[in-house]
Structure formats: structure tokens, C-alpha cells
Amino acid sequence: MGEKATTNFFGIIDPSFFTGGTGGTGGTGSTGGTGALGLTGGTGGTGSTGGTGALGLTGGTGGTGGTGGTGSTGGTGALGLTGGTGDTGGTGGTGADGLGLVPCIVCRDSVGGTNINSGTVVIPFATEDIIDNIYFTHSTITNNSRIYFNFSGRYKIDFSLATNNNNTAGTISSIAIRLNGSNIFPYTCFCIVYVRNINTYTSGSYIIDANSGDYIELLATKYGGNGNMLLIANSSTIIVTKIG
């Protein structure tokens, strides 16, 4: 027997009952038209870096940059050529007066032998070693104990007395300055001697104010003891210097 036909709900026979077997696959049909553009897919991964492109054109000059910090000091340069001589400067002010030569007189008792045992005697100055005749007047013969001042001013007097004591008793010798034959200055030098035939030396200095025409002398005096006290040649001196 053959197959029994099937019916549907309504009692109608299913048409497939009458269909033959499946035929062979037909040939490929022609390509259909292009479908509509689909939606944009998601972004793909980053591709590998491409090769360096060709050098572009030089751009325009940029604006000037700010001033940079000060650089370190460079080494000293070579010495430059000497410049030309400049103009002569104006005359400077007058300088202070120099000291120049100091007016003075230096005298000594070159003879010696004057005995001062008889009391106070003036010391004679028979030799002038130095004399400024503008400021001082002195004679080695007449009144040679006197030194005259030709100008008023201030003078420094340095003096010395050298004697030989010809006795054994205690003896004192002194030297003093006398102005114009009467005024004895209070500064006096003393020397005490107790030994026979010994030489003694006394010296000092003093500053006085004198007027033009005044003169000074040195006085030698012996106190105590018997016998002679004689001045030693070339050893009793006086130096007078104008200092003001």
C-alpha cells in the first residue's frame, strides 16, 4: 500500500502529499544589487607609526626672546696700546714752605785755661764753627762771650761746660744763661766733683724769646773747695738755633 494522505484541521489534504522529491541544486543566480550602507563600525586599533615625512618649509622668524642672565666675567684682555699724551693740566696750588736751612750759630772755647775759681766768669768763644750772619752777630775778639740776635723771635740754646778740677775738696761747677748782661734764666746746670785732676762735663738746653739787638752769654761758676778749676780747650760750646 501507498502512503496515506494527511489532512489538516479542516479535513483538507496537505498539498505536500502530492509534492515530488527534492530536485537537484540549481545554478548560482546572478549577483544581487548592492545592499544599503551598513552602520559605521567601531574605531579600529592604532596602526603602527608611519615613516618620517619630508622636511617641511622653514617657518617664519619667531619673536625676540627675553634677555638671558648675565654671563660670567671673561678673562682679562691683552694690554691695549698706549694712548696719546693728554693736555697739560692746570698749575697746582702752592705747596707749604719747606724747612730749608735752619738759622744757627755754633761757637766754642778753643783756647781753654780760663780759671773759674775766682767766682762767676763768662765763657769766651774764640772760634765760630758755624754762623748765619743774617740772624746772628758775634766777634771772636771783642766781647767774644756775646752772641747777638739780629731778629726778634724764639731761639733754642744748647750749651756745655767742660772743666778740670785741680783740688781735692768737694767742688760744684754750674753753668747758666745770661741775657743782656743782667737777666739770668732760672734754668741752671750743676756738676759736683770730689776727685783731684778730674775732668767734668755739664750740659743743658733752654728756649727763650729774644728781641732784635739782645745778646746772651754763658756763665760758669764754682762753689766750694780751694784750688783751680779750669776750662778745657775746645770742649765748652754753645749752639743757638732760631725756631720761631
Backbone as CSV, one residue per row, in Angstrom:
resi,resn,N_x,N_y,N_z,CA_x,CA_y,CA_z,C_x,C_y,C_z
1,MET,0.850,-1.183,0.000,0.000,0.000,0.000,0.851,1.185,0.000
2,GLY,0.197,2.301,-0.623,0.948,3.587,-0.595,0.720,4.368,0.661
3,GLU,1.429,5.630,0.688,1.260,6.446,1.904,-0.133,6.968,1.959
4,LYS,-0.586,7.161,3.176,-1.896,7.716,3.430,-1.764,9.197,3.503
5,ALA,-2.732,9.878,2.769,-2.680,11.348,2.804,-3.145,11.858,4.128
6,THR,-2.421,12.938,4.548,-2.794,13.577,5.828,-3.669,14.744,5.537
7,THR,-4.588,14.957,6.470,-5.499,16.090,6.344,-5.209,17.053,7.447
8,ASN,-5.634,18.350,7.238,-5.469,19.356,8.300,-6.676,19.383,9.172
9,PHE,-6.790,20.430,9.950,-7.867,20.578,10.915,-9.195,20.563,10.220
10,PHE,-9.195,21.112,9.020,-10.454,21.223,8.332,-10.740,20.008,7.421
11,GLY,-9.864,19.037,7.419,-10.085,17.838,6.606,-9.573,17.975,5.205
12,ILE,-8.743,18.992,5.006,-8.178,19.211,3.683,-6.870,18.474,3.619
13,ILE,-6.682,17.859,2.493,-5.462,17.059,2.338,-4.307,17.984,2.200
14,ASP,-3.184,17.706,2.902,-1.945,18.509,2.845,-1.380,18.390,1.449
15,PRO,-1.127,19.600,0.829,-0.673,19.567,-0.552,0.659,18.909,-0.707
16,SER,1.395,18.879,0.334,2.735,18.297,0.188,2.672,16.823,-0.095
17,PHE,1.473,16.317,0.081,1.314,14.896,-0.188,1.480,14.609,-1.651
18,PHE,1.147,15.676,-2.344,1.203,15.477,-3.792,2.543,15.903,-4.340
19,THR,3.508,16.537,-3.545,4.811,17.056,-3.994,5.751,15.903,-4.227
20,GLY,6.598,16.130,-5.394,7.583,15.084,-5.674,8.810,15.257,-4.822
21,GLY,9.804,14.448,-5.031,11.084,14.565,-4.269,11.851,15.830,-4.619
22,THR,12.761,16.152,-3.757,13.576,17.392,-3.925,14.451,17.231,-5.129
23,GLY,14.393,18.288,-5.999,15.258,18.250,-7.169,16.675,18.633,-6.836
24,GLY,17.569,18.514,-7.821,18.988,18.921,-7.614,19.130,20.434,-7.496
25,THR,20.254,20.845,-6.948,20.535,22.297,-6.711,20.663,22.984,-8.037
26,GLY,19.919,24.101,-8.182,20.012,24.859,-9.408,21.302,25.639,-9.492
27,GLY,21.619,26.183,-10.663,22.837,27.015,-10.862,22.762,28.306,-10.046
28,THR,23.965,28.913,-9.773,24.053,30.166,-8.984,23.399,31.279,-9.757
29,GLY,22.524,31.959,-9.089,21.876,33.087,-9.735,22.796,34.282,-9.846
30,SER,22.401,35.243,-10.612,23.227,36.480,-10.785,23.283,37.242,-9.469
31,THR,24.415,38.032,-9.317,24.624,38.792,-8.065,23.569,39.846,-7.922
32,GLY,23.027,39.889,-6.745,22.014,40.897,-6.488,22.611,42.283,-6.354
33,GLY,21.742,43.258,-6.398,22.236,44.656,-6.234,22.875,44.882,-4.859
34,THR,23.748,45.939,-4.773,24.446,46.284,-3.507,23.441,46.714,-2.470
35,GLY,23.584,46.133,-1.342,22.685,46.496,-0.262,22.970,47.881,0.294
36,ALA,22.062,48.322,1.125,22.257,49.659,1.762,23.494,49.673,2.656
37,LEU,24.123,50.908,2.819,25.338,51.088,3.637,25.042,50.735,5.075
38,GLY,25.843,49.824,5.556,25.650,49.437,6.946,26.141,50.493,7.929
39,LEU,25.869,50.295,9.186,26.321,51.220,10.246,27.849,51.246,10.336
40,THR,28.372,52.419,10.723,29.850,52.580,10.893,30.332,51.698,12.013
41,GLY,31.324,50.939,11.690,31.869,50.070,12.722,32.675,50.849,13.771
42,GLY,32.996,50.242,14.848,33.806,50.884,15.905,35.214,51.214,15.420
43,THR,35.874,52.185,16.125,37.228,52.613,15.753,38.198,51.469,15.926
44,GLY,38.962,51.227,14.889,39.942,50.165,14.972,41.138,50.551,15.830
45,GLY,41.950,49.654,16.159,43.168,49.935,16.942,44.138,50.832,16.187
46,THR,45.018,51.583,16.964,46.007,52.485,16.357,46.995,51.696,15.545
47,GLY,47.202,52.163,14.343,48.151,51.479,13.488,49.573,51.805,13.874
48,SER,50.522,51.154,13.329,51.945,51.422,13.618,52.347,52.786,13.052
49,THR,53.374,53.421,13.677,53.836,54.752,13.268,54.382,54.692,11.862
50,GLY,53.954,55.656,11.059,54.442,55.697,9.694,55.840,56.253,9.620
51,GLY,56.449,56.176,8.512,57.802,56.713,8.308,57.812,58.237,8.430
52,THR,59.004,58.811,8.734,59.152,60.265,8.866,58.850,60.923,7.542
53,GLY,58.045,61.976,7.635,57.698,62.685,6.417,58.829,63.570,5.941
54,ALA,58.704,64.107,4.769,59.724,65.015,4.209,59.775,66.293,5.030
55,LEU,60.994,66.972,5.092,61.199,68.208,5.841,60.292,69.292,5.314
56,GLY,59.562,69.905,6.238,58.655,70.968,5.833,59.387,72.254,5.554
57,LEU,58.666,73.236,5.045,59.252,74.547,4.764,59.631,75.246,6.066
58,THR,60.716,76.128,6.003,61.159,76.889,7.180,60.067,77.842,7.609
59,GLY,59.753,77.814,8.881,58.721,78.704,9.398,59.233,80.136,9.527
60,GLY,58.325,81.052,9.744,58.717,82.458,9.925,59.513,82.672,11.205
61,THR,60.282,83.780,11.274,61.111,84.088,12.449,60.210,84.356,13.647
62,GLY,60.525,83.682,14.754,59.747,83.885,15.963,60.086,85.216,16.633
63,GLY,59.266,85.607,17.586,59.516,86.848,18.323,60.810,86.772,19.132
64,THR,61.396,87.955,19.461,62.644,88.025,20.245,62.393,87.510,21.653
65,GLY,63.262,86.619,22.106,63.119,86.077,23.452,63.581,87.078,24.508
66,GLY,63.241,86.791,25.755,63.669,87.664,26.859,65.178,87.660,27.026
67,THR,65.716,88.725,27.700,67.162,88.843,27.927,67.632,87.741,28.858
68,GLY,68.678,87.063,28.475,69.223,85.997,29.311,70.006,86.555,30.494
69,GLY,70.298,85.714,31.466,71.087,86.132,32.627,72.494,86.554,32.221
70,THR,73.135,87.381,33.088,74.486,87.861,32.815,75.472,86.701,32.878
71,GLY,76.286,86.612,31.890,77.287,85.550,31.866,78.452,85.852,32.792
72,SER,79.277,84.860,33.048,80.446,85.066,33.910,81.441,85.999,33.227
73,THR,82.263,86.663,34.053,83.247,87.615,33.540,84.313,86.887,32.737
74,GLY,84.590,87.413,31.586,85.616,86.797,30.750,87.008,87.120,31.255
75,GLY,87.973,86.434,30.715,89.364,86.667,31.105,89.828,88.060,30.697
76,THR,90.891,88.566,31.374,91.444,89.882,31.081,92.013,89.904,29.673
77,GLY,91.637,90.915,28.950,92.135,91.032,27.586,93.576,91.499,27.545
78,ALA,94.158,91.415,26.401,95.547,91.863,26.231,95.625,93.373,26.436
79,LEU,96.797,93.854,26.905,97.020,95.264,27.158,96.915,96.050,25.859
80,GLY,96.085,97.075,25.910,95.918,97.890,24.712,97.097,98.825,24.484
81,LEU,97.091,99.450,23.339,98.161,100.393,23.010,98.076,101.612,23.907
82,THR,99.245,102.229,24.183,99.285,103.437,24.998,98.626,104.584,24.245
83,GLY,97.741,105.265,24.952,97.062,106.389,24.320,97.979,107.589,24.178
84,GLY,97.524,108.536,23.410,98.308,109.757,23.218,98.395,110.580,24.491
85,THR,99.381,111.442,24.581,99.573,112.294,25.748,98.427,113.292,25.848
86,GLY,97.856,113.376,27.039,96.758,114.310,27.246,97.254,115.736,27.373
87,ASP,96.302,116.646,27.401,96.660,118.062,27.556,97.289,118.303,28.921
88,THR,98.144,119.288,28.989,98.795,119.657,30.248,97.757,120.204,31.213
89,GLY,97.771,119.679,32.446,96.817,120.137,33.457,97.162,121.533,33.953
90,GLY,96.204,122.093,34.654,96.420,123.428,35.220,97.475,123.414,36.314
91,THR,97.996,124.559,36.619,99.026,124.692,37.661,98.419,124.410,39.021
92,GLY,99.069,123.538,39.792,98.576,123.209,41.131,98.822,124.348,42.105
93,GLY,98.179,124.207,43.252,98.330,125.216,44.291,99.750,125.247,44.839
94,THR,100.113,126.334,45.452,101.451,126.482,46.031,101.587,125.577,47.240
95,GLY,102.649,124.811,47.294,102.872,123.904,48.415,103.347,124.650,49.650
96,ALA,103.322,123.912,50.755,103.766,124.502,52.015,105.260,124.808,51.951
97,ASP,105.679,125.799,52.716,107.091,126.167,52.755,107.920,125.014,53.306
98,GLY,109.032,124.750,52.685,109.939,123.729,53.178,110.750,124.230,54.362
99,LEU,111.418,123.276,55.015,112.214,123.674,56.172,113.425,124.518,55.775
100,GLY,114.050,124.158,54.672,115.221,124.911,54.239,116.343,124.809,55.272
101,LEU,117.272,125.752,55.211,118.364,125.797,56.165,117.902,126.480,57.440
102,VAL,118.231,125.903,58.571,117.828,126.462,59.858,118.891,127.461,60.303
103,PRO,118.501,128.721,60.576,119.482,129.713,61.039,120.075,129.307,62.383
104,CYS,121.413,129.285,62.467,122.048,128.903,63.737,123.462,129.464,63.807
105,ILE,124.016,129.366,65.014,125.413,129.727,65.249,125.992,128.691,66.207
106,VAL,127.223,128.251,65.922,127.906,127.265,66.765,129.279,127.834,67.114
107,CYS,129.532,128.008,68.399,130.814,128.558,68.858,131.400,127.671,69.948
108,ARG,132.733,127.782,70.132,133.394,127.012,71.178,134.575,127.796,71.760
109,ASP,134.916,127.404,72.995,136.092,127.977,73.657,137.307,127.176,73.202
110,SER,137.949,127.660,72.155,139.071,126.925,71.564,140.382,127.138,72.314
111,VAL,140.415,128.098,73.253,141.660,128.412,73.966,141.767,127.619,75.260
112,GLY,140.700,127.651,76.060,140.703,126.965,77.350,141.585,127.679,78.360
113,GLY,141.658,127.090,79.556,142.534,127.634,80.601,141.895,128.696,81.467
114,THR,140.707,129.176,81.151,140.056,130.182,81.989,139.771,129.564,83.359
115,ASN,140.179,130.279,84.406,140.036,129.782,85.773,138.743,130.340,86.364
116,ILE,137.831,129.448,86.732,136.569,129.935,87.309,136.601,129.859,88.838
117,ASN,137.820,129.674,89.404,137.957,129.619,90.861,137.602,130.944,91.507
118,SER,137.730,132.039,90.782,137.507,133.364,91.360,136.027,133.718,91.456
119,GLY,135.152,132.858,91.021,133.716,133.165,91.089,133.086,132.948,89.725
120,THR,132.047,133.725,89.451,131.343,133.595,88.186,132.103,134.298,87.075
121,VAL,132.322,133.601,85.971,133.011,134.183,84.823,132.209,133.848,83.567
122,VAL,132.357,134.718,82.554,131.714,134.437,81.270,132.656,133.542,80.454
123,ILE,132.071,132.659,79.667,132.879,131.744,78.855,133.194,132.425,77.523
124,PRO,134.474,132.552,77.176,134.836,133.176,75.901,134.708,132.173,74.745
125,PHE,134.276,132.675,73.602,134.149,131.820,72.410,135.021,132.406,71.308
126,ALA,136.250,131.876,71.222,137.228,132.409,70.286,137.080,131.808,68.887
127,THR,136.228,130.782,68.725,136.089,130.123,67.427,134.610,129.984,67.063
128,GLU,134.326,130.329,65.794,132.978,130.119,65.249,133.054,128.937,64.278
129,ASP,132.349,127.873,64.566,132.301,126.741,63.643,131.238,126.945,62.570
130,ILE,130.102,127.522,62.952,129.020,127.844,62.022,128.400,129.161,62.470
131,ILE,128.111,130.054,61.506,127.385,131.273,61.853,126.552,131.722,60.660
132,ASP,125.295,132.011,60.907,124.418,132.637,59.920,124.427,134.134,60.214
133,ASN,125.202,134.871,59.412,125.411,136.293,59.693,124.155,137.137,59.500
134,ILE,123.124,136.566,58.868,121.873,137.315,58.719,121.134,137.388,60.049
135,TYR,121.189,136.311,60.797,120.410,136.232,62.026,121.219,136.488,63.294
136,PHE,122.555,136.318,63.209,123.373,136.441,64.415,124.603,137.317,64.146
137,THR,125.083,137.927,65.236,126.324,138.702,65.181,127.219,138.245,66.324
138,HIS,128.514,138.002,66.012,129.462,137.557,67.033,130.869,137.945,66.600
139,SER,131.660,138.321,67.581,133.073,138.639,67.328,133.925,137.635,68.083
140,THR,134.968,137.126,67.423,135.865,136.187,68.091,136.937,136.912,68.910
141,ILE,136.932,138.265,68.851,137.968,139.044,69.560,137.340,139.942,70.625
142,THR,136.494,140.889,70.214,135.898,141.842,71.141,134.607,141.273,71.724
143,ASN,134.545,141.240,73.071,133.362,140.691,73.761,132.947,139.354,73.135
144,ASN,133.922,138.457,73.001,133.637,137.199,72.296,132.760,136.234,73.094
145,SER,132.360,136.632,74.295,131.394,135.820,75.054,129.957,136.090,74.612
146,ARG,129.729,137.152,73.842,128.370,137.590,73.497,127.938,137.107,72.103
147,ILE,126.706,136.662,72.030,126.067,136.335,70.752,124.817,137.205,70.636
148,TYR,124.776,138.032,69.574,123.682,138.984,69.387,122.621,138.400,68.436
149,PHE,121.370,138.777,68.727,120.245,138.388,67.861,119.929,139.551,66.923
150,ASN,119.892,139.286,65.623,119.560,140.338,64.648,118.057,140.429,64.375
151,PHE,117.301,139.405,64.789,115.855,139.404,64.591,115.171,138.938,65.869
152,SER,114.013,139.516,66.138,113.212,139.047,67.270,112.636,137.676,66.930
153,GLY,112.471,136.842,67.941,111.911,135.522,67.707,112.194,134.586,68.855
154,ARG,111.929,133.308,68.593,112.149,132.268,69.609,113.394,131.470,69.226
155,TYR,114.237,131.217,70.227,115.518,130.568,69.977,115.744,129.434,70.976
156,LYS,116.355,128.353,70.469,116.764,127.251,71.331,118.273,127.355,71.546
157,ILE,118.674,127.205,72.822,120.087,127.326,73.182,120.551,126.008,73.782
158,ASP,121.531,125.384,73.131,122.180,124.175,73.661,123.582,124.553,74.103
159,PHE,123.986,124.095,75.279,125.276,124.551,75.807,125.942,123.425,76.589
160,SER,127.269,123.566,76.755,128.040,122.600,77.549,129.204,123.310,78.217
161,LEU,129.624,122.765,79.359,130.758,123.303,80.121,131.689,122.150,80.448
162,ALA,132.986,122.305,80.131,133.984,121.277,80.422,135.084,121.897,81.275
163,THR,135.330,121.314,82.455,136.323,121.870,83.375,137.236,120.774,83.910
164,ASN,138.392,121.222,84.437,139.316,120.326,85.130,139.431,120.809,86.568
165,ASN,139.119,119.912,87.519,139.150,120.263,88.941,140.554,120.010,89.495
166,ASN,141.179,121.068,89.983,142.569,120.977,90.440,142.653,121.045,91.965
167,ASN,141.684,120.436,92.673,141.750,120.374,94.133,141.020,119.117,94.599
168,THR,141.255,118.760,95.867,140.705,117.510,96.397,139.420,117.716,97.164
169,ALA,139.041,118.954,97.405,137.820,119.215,98.169,136.596,119.038,97.275
170,GLY,135.442,118.810,97.934,134.202,118.718,97.176,133.912,120.029,96.469
171,THR,133.691,119.978,95.169,133.539,121.188,94.373,132.319,121.064,93.477
172,ILE,131.610,122.168,93.323,130.444,122.205,92.452,130.691,123.222,91.351
173,SER,130.465,122.818,90.113,130.519,123.766,88.996,129.118,123.891,88.405
174,SER,128.793,125.081,87.902,127.472,125.299,87.313,127.607,126.133,86.045
175,ILE,126.563,126.072,85.232,126.526,126.862,84.003,125.120,127.434,83.863
176,ALA,125.040,128.689,83.428,123.746,129.362,83.312,123.772,130.303,82.107
177,ILE,122.564,130.725,81.666,122.424,131.651,80.540,122.099,133.033,81.083
178,ARG,122.780,134.048,80.549,122.505,135.430,80.947,122.118,136.240,79.718
179,LEU,121.035,137.035,79.840,120.543,137.871,78.740,120.863,139.327,79.006
180,ASN,121.510,139.986,78.044,121.825,141.421,78.090,122.604,141.814,79.341
181,GLY,123.467,140.919,79.858,124.384,141.261,80.940,123.782,141.266,82.321
182,SER,122.445,140.990,82.453,121.872,141.082,83.794,120.833,139.994,84.082
183,ASN,120.044,139.630,83.118,118.959,138.675,83.365,119.476,137.244,83.258
184,ILE,119.488,136.555,84.386,119.938,135.163,84.407,118.696,134.267,84.424
185,PHE,118.628,133.379,83.467,117.459,132.491,83.403,117.518,131.467,84.531
186,PRO,116.351,131.047,85.019,116.326,130.173,86.200,116.886,128.785,85.958
187,TYR,116.979,128.374,84.679,117.481,127.028,84.400,118.997,127.040,84.525
188,THR,119.552,126.254,85.464,120.994,126.189,85.671,121.412,124.742,85.841
189,CYS,122.545,124.363,85.249,123.066,123.001,85.360,124.208,122.977,86.363
190,PHE,124.254,121.888,87.158,125.294,121.752,88.173,126.051,120.437,87.988
191,CYS,127.308,120.430,88.460,128.107,119.208,88.474,128.955,119.219,89.745
192,ILE,128.897,118.123,90.532,129.648,118.035,91.791,130.876,117.147,91.569
193,VAL,132.054,117.635,92.015,133.314,116.911,91.798,134.049,116.775,93.126
194,TYR,134.557,115.549,93.405,135.299,115.326,94.646,136.725,114.825,94.407
195,VAL,137.115,114.614,93.202,138.396,113.991,92.910,139.314,115.009,92.235
196,ARG,140.550,115.042,92.649,141.535,115.962,92.095,141.876,115.564,90.659
197,ASN,142.096,116.600,89.839,142.536,116.440,88.454,141.585,115.582,87.606
198,ILE,140.335,115.740,87.832,139.356,115.034,87.005,138.620,116.044,86.129
199,ASN,138.309,115.610,84.939,137.547,116.472,84.029,136.056,116.257,84.260
200,THR,135.314,117.352,84.208,133.867,117.279,84.400,133.165,117.938,83.217
201,TYR,131.978,117.398,82.907,131.215,117.916,81.777,129.766,118.142,82.207
202,THR,129.280,119.314,81.913,127.902,119.674,82.241,127.244,120.238,80.985
203,SER,125.998,119.858,80.713,125.328,120.361,79.507,123.834,120.528,79.773
204,GLY,123.184,121.277,78.894,121.747,121.505,79.009,121.225,122.262,77.802
205,SER,119.937,122.583,77.831,119.331,123.356,76.745,118.180,124.169,77.313
206,TYR,117.847,125.251,76.608,116.800,126.158,77.072,116.229,126.886,75.866
207,ILE,114.950,127.297,75.959,114.306,128.060,74.895,113.921,129.437,75.444
208,ILE,114.290,130.473,74.686,113.985,131.836,75.126,113.356,132.621,73.972
209,ASP,112.651,133.693,74.320,112.182,134.685,73.350,113.073,135.909,73.475
210,ALA,113.667,136.319,72.364,114.604,137.451,72.384,114.177,138.489,71.362
211,ASN,114.570,139.719,71.614,114.301,140.825,70.691,115.535,141.128,69.869
212,SER,115.323,141.798,68.741,116.451,142.220,67.913,117.368,143.128,68.723
213,GLY,118.666,142.842,68.704,119.637,143.629,69.461,119.995,143.017,70.801
214,ASP,119.209,142.061,71.306,119.557,141.373,72.556,120.777,140.486,72.342
215,TYR,121.460,140.163,73.452,122.571,139.219,73.365,122.546,138.294,74.580
216,ILE,123.174,137.138,74.414,123.266,136.181,75.514,124.720,135.822,75.750
217,GLU,124.977,135.293,76.985,126.287,134.784,77.370,126.088,133.539,78.212
218,LEU,127.138,132.734,78.340,127.143,131.599,79.257,128.012,131.945,80.458
219,LEU,127.467,131.669,81.649,128.199,131.939,82.894,128.637,130.627,83.517
220,ALA,129.909,130.564,83.956,130.435,129.401,84.668,130.772,129.820,86.091
221,THR,130.361,128.973,87.044,130.572,129.292,88.460,131.076,128.070,89.198
222,LYS,131.979,128.315,90.169,132.489,127.248,91.032,132.059,127.534,92.467
223,TYR,131.650,126.460,93.174,131.257,126.593,94.577,132.070,125.606,95.417
224,GLY,132.686,126.129,96.508,133.385,125.267,97.461,134.748,124.833,96.967
225,GLY,135.575,124.392,97.918,136.894,123.872,97.593,137.899,124.973,97.301
226,ASN,139.177,124.638,97.506,140.248,125.564,97.192,141.041,125.014,96.016
227,GLY,141.608,125.871,95.248,142.361,125.432,94.088,141.648,125.829,92.813
228,ASN,142.274,125.503,91.729,141.790,125.978,90.440,140.784,125.012,89.812
229,MET,139.891,125.606,89.054,139.002,124.849,88.171,139.070,125.531,86.821
230,LEU,139.663,124.849,85.849,139.994,125.462,84.575,139.095,124.927,83.452
231,LEU,138.751,125.831,82.511,138.003,125.409,81.324,138.919,124.608,80.406
232,ILE,138.362,123.532,79.811,139.125,122.674,78.914,138.944,123.171,77.479
233,ALA,140.054,123.328,76.773,140.018,123.877,75.415,139.161,123.003,74.491
234,ASN,138.380,123.664,73.626,137.557,123.025,72.583,136.452,122.121,73.125
235,SER,136.076,122.312,74.395,135.069,121.428,74.980,133.845,122.163,75.528
236,SER,133.984,123.466,75.750,132.831,124.255,76.184,132.223,124.910,74.942
237,THR,130.944,124.671,74.693,130.328,125.100,73.434,128.965,125.735,73.670
238,ILE,128.501,126.444,72.627,127.149,126.982,72.608,126.598,126.862,71.187
239,ILE,125.342,126.431,71.079,124.649,126.329,69.792,123.312,127.052,69.943
240,VAL,123.092,128.058,69.121,121.860,128.844,69.170,121.134,128.636,67.830
241,THR,119.858,128.246,67.889,119.070,127.955,66.700,117.767,128.728,66.738
242,LYS,117.435,129.418,65.631,116.156,130.128,65.566,115.052,129.121,65.229
243,ILE,114.032,129.035,66.073,112.970,128.054,65.877,111.602,128.711,65.703
244,GLY,111.543,130.022,65.747,110.245,130.667,65.579,110.361,132.169,65.476
